[in-house]
Amino acid sequence: MQDGERRLSAEEQAVILALLAQDFPGVEELRAQVSSAVVASRCGCGCATLDLRSGMGPPALACPVQDGVLISAFTRARGDGVLLFVEDGYLSCLEVYAAEDEPAPLPHPEHLIVDPPGSWA
């Protein structure tokens, strides 16, 4: 790990795995990346958005999916949303955005309503 990087917390991993709960080509590779992904940086506004990169443990396999937003979801309680990005076959960003003006916290996985894979493509 580089300075300032850290492992994903259990809560962050749970949110990403909830987004990856549906089956689609490449999902197994992405699920395997979660345990080795590190937080490279956080958003400066105070929201729970994370820039990710692979880094811990053995090298993870890239998945055969298109770059950009892979999975989207929104939360039942507040209407906030979550986007999971992939770049070059690797998890690259977990964006957490607010329906209101205040920064969005990391949602609870059980509160997510996940859109079908590819609905943002």
HUUR-V46340 format. One record per helix or strand of 2 or more residues. SS is the DSSP state (@ for helix, = for strand). FROM is the first residue (numbers start at 1). TO is the last residue. If there is no record, write none. Layout:
SS:FROM:TO
SS:FROM:TO
This chain:
=:6:7
@:10:19
@:27:34
=:37:42
=:50:54
=:68:75
=:81:87
=:90:97
@:109:111
=:112:114
